[in-house]
Structures are given as structure tokens and as C-alpha cells.
Amino acid sequence: MENFTYYNPARIIFGRDTEAQVGREMKKLGSRVLLVYGGGSIKRSGLYDTVVRSLTNEGLSYVELPGVQPNPRLGLVQEGVRLCREHQVDAILAVGGGSTIDTAKTVAFGVPYEGDVWDFFEAKAEIREALPIGVVLTIPAAGSESSDSCVITKEEGLLKRAAASEHMIPRFAIMNPAFTCTLPAYQTACGATDILAHLMERYFTQTTHVDFTDRLLEAAMRTIINYTPMALENPENYDIRAEIMWAGTVAHNNLLNTGRISDWGSHGIEHELSALYDIAHGAGLAIVFPAWMKYVCHAGMPRFVQFAVRVFGVDLAFGEPEQIVTQGIRRLESYLQSIGLPIRLSEIGIDESHFAEMAEKATKSGPMGRFLPLYAQDVESIYRLAL
């Protein structure tokens, strides 16, 4: 087990009607709020009215930054930075899912920085401060509500990159599973797959003697695997949605990363797909992750055997380790198909014409991943396996 320091200050406020507390919580952070959200769903659900009323009742002023898209864009971040400076905003509230929260985070550390906020995504600058952030979560997927990271797409060059710092961890996250009951089936499946991928990125490690976090990760993976089909069959069941929502938060708040070196190669490979083709992140991960597993499994067969047996119940009677691992990957692919996601690039109309370009962009700053470092030719091979 590796040495570690674990720190996460996010206050989780979970359950029915908790959104009514947002004004009281934001008042602890500031008096002039930037309200960040996406499209019309929070207005149709009545959540927008509840949030605005709660802010107003606490005497808080606010300015709005709507229009966040999936795979959130740098251009909107820059508009948010401008608004914050113009209106002397001292706190940010994100109401939505991972794209909204990541936009809010980037605005938060962009406001006090005099240079180009994209510098942080190219490791040209270190995040040293940020405006405080609050969250009302509506989509369980990214785990950004209590994570120390964010992902933004730069329109010029279609570059999708991540940044990380404990300064961007939200101060609180209000989580009412009832607001997830109206999510479309495809969005539910994509979100669940994003959660599963966060767990798998941590699970596939070369670090030894991490059985405690292995067991926690396995339990969380089985929770997502078991409850996602239930959510698709009974979309308005609060208790099912609550299981998925809480698992999504724990999957990405770094508790399950303690003492181990995680991989993140699959995420980096997928980022090039969703940057170029603007596909849903979860759908891209459903395609990339099994292909990555097939390519790297020989670099750590015992861990892949453990995954197959403990997570997908593959019987050791399958015999040789390679047969057990192959069966585990097949069961993962079957599961992803069963919840309505693609497992091949060809299913969503993507051919090999940009494989080399994406592989070069993915590895421009060095090899991808920690389980097995992947260079451009490796990444291109994984895209081909996913075809």
C-alpha cells in the first residue's frame, strides 16, 4: 500500500427536499452568487424556482450563467469569468450534473488568475486559489460534486483536458435522488457507466496489499451493476435512484483511491473521442474500457482474474487465467449492451479515419495510464480493438 493523505471538505446534504437548504448553505460562502446551469430541465422540474427562492430569501444576489453543454466548453467558462469579475461575485452555485459543476469549478479558479484559464489544463500554471463552490446535483455520473478535478473542452483544436486541485472541491453538495427520477434511460445508463469507469480506473492498479479498498471498490461496482437495470425498469423508484446517486459520489471523492496508484488511461483515450465526435462520455467509456482491458490484461493477469471472479462471478472452473479474464470482459460487454449502450465504435458510426490523430493528441504530453503506460501506437491499437 502506498502512503497517502486523504482530504475532502465537501459537506454532503442528501435526501428528499434538501434543495430548500441551498440559500442557507450559500450564505456561508458569499453574498453575490454566480448561478451556473444547463438547459431547461431544472426549470421544467421546478428546481430552478426553488433555488432562486431560497437564494432570495437569504438576501443573496445572483447573476446567471446558463447554457452548459455536455462536454463543457471553454468559451462558456470565459464568459463566466467575465461575469464574476463584472458583478464582483464571491461564490458560485452549480445546479446540474458533471458538466455544469466542471464549468463552475473552472470559472472558480479562473476568476483570481490573471492569465488564460486554459494554462491550468496544459500544466503551465498551478491552481492556488478559487472562489467557493456549492452544488445542487441532478445527474449521478461524474462525481464532480465532491471531487478535486474537472474536465473542459477547448473549441479551438477540440482539446478535452483535465485539471485537479483540492481548491476546487465544492464546499457542499445537495443531493436529492428524486430529481434523477425523470432522467431518460440513455442518460441514466451513460451516467452509471461513468460511475463504473471511475471505480474501474482505481481498481486496475499495480499496487499490492490494497485488499480493503479492493473490497470497497468491488462492492460499489456491484451496486452499480445491480441497480442500473432496476432504475431502467423502475425509473421513478426513489430508493433505487438513491443507491446509484450515493455510489456515484463515493466512486470519485478519492476515498477509494487511498493507498493505491490508479490508471486513468481509458478516460484519457475516451476524452479524444468525445472531444472530436461530441459523444456522451459514458457511451465512449463503454466502448473504450473493454478494448483497453483486452489490450493490457497480460500486464497484470491476477488482478483481471480477481475482477472477473469477484465482480462478475466468473467461476474458476473456466480454468486458465486467460479464459477467466476473457469471460469477465465478455460479461462486462454483455452488461453494457443490456443497459442500452454501444460497445463498438462502428455501432455509432465512427471509423478509423482519425485514430492516429487521436492517439497522437492523447499522448502528446507523455504516455497514458499507470497500469501499463500507453504510447501513441498502443492507443491507436486500442481504438482498433474497439472498432
Secondary structure as a PSIPRED ss2 file (coil, helix, strand):
# PSIPRED VFORMAT (PSIPRED V4.0)

   1 M C   1.000  0.000  0.000
   2 E C   1.000  0.000  0.000
   3 N C   1.000  0.000  0.000
   4 F C   1.000  0.000  0.000
   5 T C   1.000  0.000  0.000
   6 Y C   1.000  0.000  0.000
   7 Y C   1.000  0.000  0.000
   8 N C   1.000  0.000  0.000
   9 P C   1.000  0.000  0.000
  10 A C   1.000  0.000  0.000
  11 R E   0.000  0.000  1.000
  12 I E   0.000  0.000  1.000
  13 I E   0.000  0.000  1.000
  14 F E   0.000  0.000  1.000
  15 G C   1.000  0.000  0.000
  16 R C   1.000  0.000  0.000
  17 D C   1.000  0.000  0.000
  18 T H   0.000  1.000  0.000
  19 E H   0.000  1.000  0.000
  20 A H   0.000  1.000  0.000
  21 Q H   0.000  1.000  0.000
  22 V H   0.000  1.000  0.000
  23 G H   0.000  1.000  0.000
  24 R H   0.000  1.000  0.000
  25 E H   0.000  1.000  0.000
  26 M H   0.000  1.000  0.000
  27 K H   0.000  1.000  0.000
  28 K C   1.000  0.000  0.000
  29 L C   1.000  0.000  0.000
  30 G C   1.000  0.000  0.000
  31 S C   1.000  0.000  0.000
  32 R E   0.000  0.000  1.000
  33 V E   0.000  0.000  1.000
  34 L E   0.000  0.000  1.000
  35 L E   0.000  0.000  1.000
  36 V E   0.000  0.000  1.000
  37 Y E   0.000  0.000  1.000
  38 G C   1.000  0.000  0.000
  39 G C   1.000  0.000  0.000
  40 G C   1.000  0.000  0.000
  41 S H   0.000  1.000  0.000
  42 I H   0.000  1.000  0.000
  43 K H   0.000  1.000  0.000
  44 R H   0.000  1.000  0.000
  45 S C   1.000  0.000  0.000
  46 G C   1.000  0.000  0.000
  47 L H   0.000  1.000  0.000
  48 Y H   0.000  1.000  0.000
  49 D H   0.000  1.000  0.000
  50 T H   0.000  1.000  0.000
  51 V H   0.000  1.000  0.000
  52 V H   0.000  1.000  0.000
  53 R H   0.000  1.000  0.000
  54 S H   0.000  1.000  0.000
  55 L H   0.000  1.000  0.000
  56 T H   0.000  1.000  0.000
  57 N H   0.000  1.000  0.000
  58 E C   1.000  0.000  0.000
  59 G C   1.000  0.000  0.000
  60 L C   1.000  0.000  0.000
  61 S E   0.000  0.000  1.000
  62 Y E   0.000  0.000  1.000
  63 V E   0.000  0.000  1.000
  64 E E   0.000  0.000  1.000
  65 L E   0.000  0.000  1.000
  66 P C   1.000  0.000  0.000
  67 G C   1.000  0.000  0.000
  68 V C   1.000  0.000  0.000
  69 Q C   1.000  0.000  0.000
  70 P C   1.000  0.000  0.000
  71 N C   1.000  0.000  0.000
  72 P C   1.000  0.000  0.000
  73 R E   0.000  0.000  1.000
  74 L H   0.000  1.000  0.000
  75 G H   0.000  1.000  0.000
  76 L H   0.000  1.000  0.000
  77 V H   0.000  1.000  0.000
  78 Q H   0.000  1.000  0.000
  79 E H   0.000  1.000  0.000
  80 G H   0.000  1.000  0.000
  81 V H   0.000  1.000  0.000
  82 R H   0.000  1.000  0.000
  83 L H   0.000  1.000  0.000
  84 C H   0.000  1.000  0.000
  85 R H   0.000  1.000  0.000
  86 E H   0.000  1.000  0.000
  87 H H   0.000  1.000  0.000
  88 Q C   1.000  0.000  0.000
  89 V C   1.000  0.000  0.000
  90 D C   1.000  0.000  0.000
  91 A E   0.000  0.000  1.000
  92 I E   0.000  0.000  1.000
  93 L E   0.000  0.000  1.000
  94 A E   0.000  0.000  1.000
  95 V E   0.000  0.000  1.000
  96 G E   0.000  0.000  1.000
  97 G C   1.000  0.000  0.000
  98 G H   0.000  1.000  0.000
  99 S H   0.000  1.000  0.000
 100 T H   0.000  1.000  0.000
 101 I H   0.000  1.000  0.000
 102 D H   0.000  1.000  0.000
 103 T H   0.000  1.000  0.000
 104 A H   0.000  1.000  0.000
 105 K H   0.000  1.000  0.000
 106 T H   0.000  1.000  0.000
 107 V H   0.000  1.000  0.000
 108 A H   0.000  1.000  0.000
 109 F H   0.000  1.000  0.000
 110 G H   0.000  1.000  0.000
 111 V C   1.000  0.000  0.000
 112 P C   1.000  0.000  0.000
 113 Y C   1.000  0.000  0.000
 114 E C   1.000  0.000  0.000
 115 G C   1.000  0.000  0.000
 116 D C   1.000  0.000  0.000
 117 V H   0.000  1.000  0.000
 118 W H   0.000  1.000  0.000
 119 D H   0.000  1.000  0.000
 120 F H   0.000  1.000  0.000
 121 F H   0.000  1.000  0.000
 122 E H   0.000  1.000  0.000
 123 A C   1.000  0.000  0.000
 124 K C   1.000  0.000  0.000
 125 A C   1.000  0.000  0.000
 126 E C   1.000  0.000  0.000
 127 I C   1.000  0.000  0.000
 128 R C   1.000  0.000  0.000
 129 E C   1.000  0.000  0.000
 130 A C   1.000  0.000  0.000
 131 L C   1.000  0.000  0.000
 132 P C   1.000  0.000  0.000
 133 I E   0.000  0.000  1.000
 134 G E   0.000  0.000  1.000
 135 V E   0.000  0.000  1.000
 136 V E   0.000  0.000  1.000
 137 L E   0.000  0.000  1.000
 138 T C   1.000  0.000  0.000
 139 I C   1.000  0.000  0.000
 140 P C   1.000  0.000  0.000
 141 A C   1.000  0.000  0.000
 142 A C   1.000  0.000  0.000
 143 G C   1.000  0.000  0.000
 144 S C   1.000  0.000  0.000
 145 E C   1.000  0.000  0.000
 146 S C   1.000  0.000  0.000
 147 S C   1.000  0.000  0.000
 148 D C   1.000  0.000  0.000
 149 S E   0.000  0.000  1.000
 150 C E   0.000  0.000  1.000
 151 V E   0.000  0.000  1.000
 152 I E   0.000  0.000  1.000
 153 T E   0.000  0.000  1.000
 154 K E   0.000  0.000  1.000
 155 E C   1.000  0.000  0.000
 156 E C   1.000  0.000  0.000
 157 G C   1.000  0.000  0.000
 158 L C   1.000  0.000  0.000
 159 L E   0.000  0.000  1.000
 160 K E   0.000  0.000  1.000
 161 R E   0.000  0.000  1.000
 162 A E   0.000  0.000  1.000
 163 A E   0.000  0.000  1.000
 164 A E   0.000  0.000  1.000
 165 S C   1.000  0.000  0.000
 166 E H   0.000  1.000  0.000
 167 H H   0.000  1.000  0.000
 168 M H   0.000  1.000  0.000
 169 I C   1.000  0.000  0.000
 170 P C   1.000  0.000  0.000
 171 R C   1.000  0.000  0.000
 172 F E   0.000  0.000  1.000
 173 A E   0.000  0.000  1.000
 174 I E   0.000  0.000  1.000
 175 M E   0.000  0.000  1.000
 176 N C   1.000  0.000  0.000
 177 P H   0.000  1.000  0.000
 178 A H   0.000  1.000  0.000
 179 F H   0.000  1.000  0.000
 180 T H   0.000  1.000  0.000
 181 C C   1.000  0.000  0.000
 182 T C   1.000  0.000  0.000
 183 L C   1.000  0.000  0.000
 184 P C   1.000  0.000  0.000
 185 A H   0.000  1.000  0.000
 186 Y H   0.000  1.000  0.000
 187 Q H   0.000  1.000  0.000
 188 T H   0.000  1.000  0.000
 189 A H   0.000  1.000  0.000
 190 C H   0.000  1.000  0.000
 191 G H   0.000  1.000  0.000
 192 A H   0.000  1.000  0.000
 193 T H   0.000  1.000  0.000
 194 D H   0.000  1.000  0.000
 195 I H   0.000  1.000  0.000
 196 L H   0.000  1.000  0.000
 197 A H   0.000  1.000  0.000
 198 H H   0.000  1.000  0.000
 199 L H   0.000  1.000  0.000
 200 M H   0.000  1.000  0.000
 201 E H   0.000  1.000  0.000
 202 R H   0.000  1.000  0.000
 203 Y H   0.000  1.000  0.000
 204 F C   1.000  0.000  0.000
 205 T C   1.000  0.000  0.000
 206 Q C   1.000  0.000  0.000
 207 T C   1.000  0.000  0.000
 208 T C   1.000  0.000  0.000
 209 H C   1.000  0.000  0.000
 210 V C   1.000  0.000  0.000
 211 D H   0.000  1.000  0.000
 212 F H   0.000  1.000  0.000
 213 T H   0.000  1.000  0.000
 214 D H   0.000  1.000  0.000
 215 R H   0.000  1.000  0.000
 216 L H   0.000  1.000  0.000
 217 L H   0.000  1.000  0.000
 218 E H   0.000  1.000  0.000
 219 A H   0.000  1.000  0.000
 220 A H   0.000  1.000  0.000
 221 M H   0.000  1.000  0.000
 222 R H   0.000  1.000  0.000
 223 T H   0.000  1.000  0.000
 224 I H   0.000  1.000  0.000
 225 I H   0.000  1.000  0.000
 226 N H   0.000  1.000  0.000
 227 Y H   0.000  1.000  0.000
 228 T H   0.000  1.000  0.000
 229 P H   0.000  1.000  0.000
 230 M H   0.000  1.000  0.000
 231 A H   0.000  1.000  0.000
 232 L H   0.000  1.000  0.000
 233 E H   0.000  1.000  0.000
 234 N C   1.000  0.000  0.000
 235 P C   1.000  0.000  0.000
 236 E C   1.000  0.000  0.000
 237 N C   1.000  0.000  0.000
 238 Y H   0.000  1.000  0.000
 239 D H   0.000  1.000  0.000
 240 I H   0.000  1.000  0.000
 241 R H   0.000  1.000  0.000
 242 A H   0.000  1.000  0.000
 243 E H   0.000  1.000  0.000
 244 I H   0.000  1.000  0.000
 245 M H   0.000  1.000  0.000
 246 W H   0.000  1.000  0.000
 247 A H   0.000  1.000  0.000
 248 G H   0.000  1.000  0.000
 249 T H   0.000  1.000  0.000
 250 V H   0.000  1.000  0.000
 251 A H   0.000  1.000  0.000
 252 H C   1.000  0.000  0.000
 253 N C   1.000  0.000  0.000
 254 N C   1.000  0.000  0.000
 255 L H   0.000  1.000  0.000
 256 L H   0.000  1.000  0.000
 257 N H   0.000  1.000  0.000
 258 T C   1.000  0.000  0.000
 259 G C   1.000  0.000  0.000
 260 R C   1.000  0.000  0.000
 261 I C   1.000  0.000  0.000
 262 S C   1.000  0.000  0.000
 263 D C   1.000  0.000  0.000
 264 W C   1.000  0.000  0.000
 265 G H   0.000  1.000  0.000
 266 S H   0.000  1.000  0.000
 267 H H   0.000  1.000  0.000
 268 G H   0.000  1.000  0.000
 269 I H   0.000  1.000  0.000
 270 E H   0.000  1.000  0.000
 271 H H   0.000  1.000  0.000
 272 E H   0.000  1.000  0.000
 273 L H   0.000  1.000  0.000
 274 S H   0.000  1.000  0.000
 275 A H   0.000  1.000  0.000
 276 L H   0.000  1.000  0.000
 277 Y H   0.000  1.000  0.000
 278 D C   1.000  0.000  0.000
 279 I C   1.000  0.000  0.000
 280 A C   1.000  0.000  0.000
 281 H H   0.000  1.000  0.000
 282 G H   0.000  1.000  0.000
 283 A H   0.000  1.000  0.000
 284 G H   0.000  1.000  0.000
 285 L H   0.000  1.000  0.000
 286 A H   0.000  1.000  0.000
 287 I H   0.000  1.000  0.000
 288 V H   0.000  1.000  0.000
 289 F H   0.000  1.000  0.000
 290 P H   0.000  1.000  0.000
 291 A H   0.000  1.000  0.000
 292 W H   0.000  1.000  0.000
 293 M H   0.000  1.000  0.000
 294 K H   0.000  1.000  0.000
 295 Y H   0.000  1.000  0.000
 296 V H   0.000  1.000  0.000
 297 C H   0.000  1.000  0.000
 298 H H   0.000  1.000  0.000
 299 A H   0.000  1.000  0.000
 300 G C   1.000  0.000  0.000
 301 M H   0.000  1.000  0.000
 302 P H   0.000  1.000  0.000
 303 R H   0.000  1.000  0.000
 304 F H   0.000  1.000  0.000
 305 V H   0.000  1.000  0.000
 306 Q H   0.000  1.000  0.000
 307 F H   0.000  1.000  0.000
 308 A H   0.000  1.000  0.000
 309 V H   0.000  1.000  0.000
 310 R H   0.000  1.000  0.000
 311 V H   0.000  1.000  0.000
 312 F H   0.000  1.000  0.000
 313 G C   1.000  0.000  0.000
 314 V C   1.000  0.000  0.000
 315 D C   1.000  0.000  0.000
 316 L H   0.000  1.000  0.000
 317 A H   0.000  1.000  0.000
 318 F H   0.000  1.000  0.000
 319 G C   1.000  0.000  0.000
 320 E C   1.000  0.000  0.000
 321 P H   0.000  1.000  0.000
 322 E H   0.000  1.000  0.000
 323 Q H   0.000  1.000  0.000
 324 I H   0.000  1.000  0.000
 325 V H   0.000  1.000  0.000
 326 T H   0.000  1.000  0.000
 327 Q H   0.000  1.000  0.000
 328 G H   0.000  1.000  0.000
 329 I H   0.000  1.000  0.000
 330 R H   0.000  1.000  0.000
 331 R H   0.000  1.000  0.000
 332 L H   0.000  1.000  0.000
 333 E H   0.000  1.000  0.000
 334 S H   0.000  1.000  0.000
 335 Y H   0.000  1.000  0.000
 336 L H   0.000  1.000  0.000
 337 Q H   0.000  1.000  0.000
 338 S H   0.000  1.000  0.000
 339 I C   1.000  0.000  0.000
 340 G C   1.000  0.000  0.000
 341 L C   1.000  0.000  0.000
 342 P C   1.000  0.000  0.000
 343 I C   1.000  0.000  0.000
 344 R C   1.000  0.000  0.000
 345 L H   0.000  1.000  0.000
 346 S H   0.000  1.000  0.000
 347 E H   0.000  1.000  0.000
 348 I H   0.000  1.000  0.000
 349 G C   1.000  0.000  0.000
 350 I C   1.000  0.000  0.000
 351 D C   1.000  0.000  0.000
 352 E H   0.000  1.000  0.000
 353 S H   0.000  1.000  0.000
 354 H H   0.000  1.000  0.000
 355 F H   0.000  1.000  0.000
 356 A H   0.000  1.000  0.000
 357 E H   0.000  1.000  0.000
 358 M H   0.000  1.000  0.000
 359 A H   0.000  1.000  0.000
 360 E H   0.000  1.000  0.000
 361 K H   0.000  1.000  0.000
 362 A H   0.000  1.000  0.000
 363 T C   1.000  0.000  0.000
 364 K C   1.000  0.000  0.000
 365 S C   1.000  0.000  0.000
 366 G C   1.000  0.000  0.000
 367 P C   1.000  0.000  0.000
 368 M E   0.000  0.000  1.000
 369 G C   1.000  0.000  0.000
 370 R C   1.000  0.000  0.000
 371 F C   1.000  0.000  0.000
 372 L C   1.000  0.000  0.000
 373 P C   1.000  0.000  0.000
 374 L E   0.000  0.000  1.000
 375 Y C   1.000  0.000  0.000
 376 A H   0.000  1.000  0.000
 377 Q H   0.000  1.000  0.000
 378 D H   0.000  1.000  0.000
 379 V H   0.000  1.000  0.000
 380 E H   0.000  1.000  0.000
 381 S H   0.000  1.000  0.000
 382 I H   0.000  1.000  0.000
 383 Y H   0.000  1.000  0.000
 384 R H   0.000  1.000  0.000
 385 L H   0.000  1.000  0.000
 386 A C   1.000  0.000  0.000
 387 L C   1.000  0.000  0.000
